[in-house]
Amino acid sequence: MPARSELSSSLEQQLLVQLGERLRRARKSRSLSAVELARQVGISRTTLSAVEQGDPSPAFGTYVRVLSALGMVADLALVATSKAASASADEPVVPTSLHRAQDLQSLLMHQEAVRLLRKDPTLVARLEQTLSRWSTRDDPNSRPLLQRWADIVAAQDWNLAIADTEEARQLRQASPLATLLPDETRQAIIREVKALKERARAAA
């Protein structure tokens, strides 16, 4: 068995997790069972599970084969033909769209907050207190979002908080989840995304 690959930052880890989750959703939307897709790709069910969890252990070729089986090779082609991907092999590939950086920062913070919540459900009480304080603000524009968050917290439906949808992005703009993060965790994510933006500017 090849040595386990290690990623150098939580940003890289989260991006791979997002890819795995997208592949899992694509499989389900095509009404494919994990066993069926694994058979098509020619890998074990365990390896497919690792891919859908964003595990860095499976070879890159395995991810490509899963993308191909799901009809998503065009996504890979887009990356391969982008300006960033056509640069020197020694240069890191970075997104060229800087306006996505803030969305990415928010998403990373929410993914970390959800991890904390799943590890320690008692943190829900802190969210409820925060929402209660925010609800006293005289801001009619934020009330629908706060009510939506109250529903999410009550149901503990954390998947919505980290979904890659327009609704989720809007919700994260008025979210209490980031208040759960220790300051050092928040600052580490901010530094990572800032570095990403600087690399994107340099590549533009």
VENSUL-V148805 format. One record per residue. N is the residue number from 0. RES is the residue in one letter. PSI is psi in whole degrees, -180 to 180 (999 if undefined). Layout:
BEGIN
n	res	psi
N	RES	PSI
N	RES	PSI
END
This chain:
BEGIN
n	res	psi
0	M	132
1	P	154
2	A	146
3	R	131
4	S	145
5	E	137
6	L	147
7	S	-12
8	S	160
9	S	-27
10	L	-48
11	E	-41
12	Q	-45
13	Q	-37
14	L	-40
15	L	-38
16	V	-41
17	Q	-40
18	L	-46
19	G	-42
20	E	-38
21	R	-39
22	L	-40
23	R	-45
24	R	-39
25	A	-41
26	R	-46
27	K	-36
28	S	-22
29	R	8
30	S	38
31	L	132
32	S	161
33	A	-37
34	V	-42
35	E	-45
36	L	-42
37	A	-40
38	R	-42
39	Q	-42
40	V	-25
41	G	34
42	I	170
43	S	160
44	R	-35
45	T	-41
46	T	-40
47	L	-40
48	S	-41
49	A	-40
50	V	-45
51	E	-16
52	Q	-1
53	G	30
54	D	132
55	P	-6
56	S	-46
57	P	145
58	A	154
59	F	-37
60	G	-32
61	T	-43
62	Y	-41
63	V	-42
64	R	-37
65	V	-44
66	L	-44
67	S	-45
68	A	-28
69	L	4
70	G	31
71	M	20
72	V	-26
73	A	-33
74	D	-43
75	L	-39
76	A	-37
77	L	-42
78	V	-44
79	A	-28
80	T	5
81	S	165
82	K	-40
83	A	-42
84	A	-23
85	S	1
86	A	-176
87	S	144
88	A	-20
89	D	-9
90	E	139
91	P	145
92	V	125
93	V	153
94	P	143
95	T	-7
96	S	102
97	L	-25
98	H	-14
99	R	-11
100	A	-42
101	Q	-39
102	D	-42
103	L	-42
104	Q	-45
105	S	-42
106	L	-44
107	L	-40
108	M	-40
109	H	-37
110	Q	-40
111	E	-40
112	A	-40
113	V	-39
114	R	-43
115	L	-42
116	L	-40
117	R	-29
118	K	-35
119	D	87
120	P	-17
121	T	-16
122	L	-16
123	V	-37
124	A	-37
125	R	-39
126	L	-43
127	E	-40
128	Q	-42
129	T	-46
130	L	-37
131	S	-42
132	R	-45
133	W	-30
134	S	-15
135	T	-9
136	R	144
137	D	71
138	D	91
139	P	-26
140	N	-29
141	S	-11
142	R	-45
143	P	-39
144	L	-40
145	L	-38
146	Q	-38
147	R	-41
148	W	-36
149	A	-40
150	D	-42
151	I	-45
152	V	-42
153	A	-39
154	A	-11
155	Q	44
156	D	73
157	W	-22
158	N	-34
159	L	-32
160	A	-24
161	I	15
162	A	154
163	D	66
164	T	163
165	E	-40
166	E	-45
167	A	-39
168	R	-40
169	Q	-41
170	L	-40
171	R	-17
172	Q	-19
173	A	46
174	S	143
175	P	-7
176	L	-37
177	A	-20
178	T	-14
179	L	-18
180	L	137
181	P	150
182	D	-37
183	E	-34
184	T	-44
185	R	-45
186	Q	-35
187	A	-41
188	I	-42
189	I	-42
190	R	-41
191	E	-45
192	V	-35
193	K	-43
194	A	-38
195	L	-43
196	K	-40
197	E	-39
198	R	-37
199	A	-41
200	R	-41
201	A	-32
202	A	-18
203	A	999
END
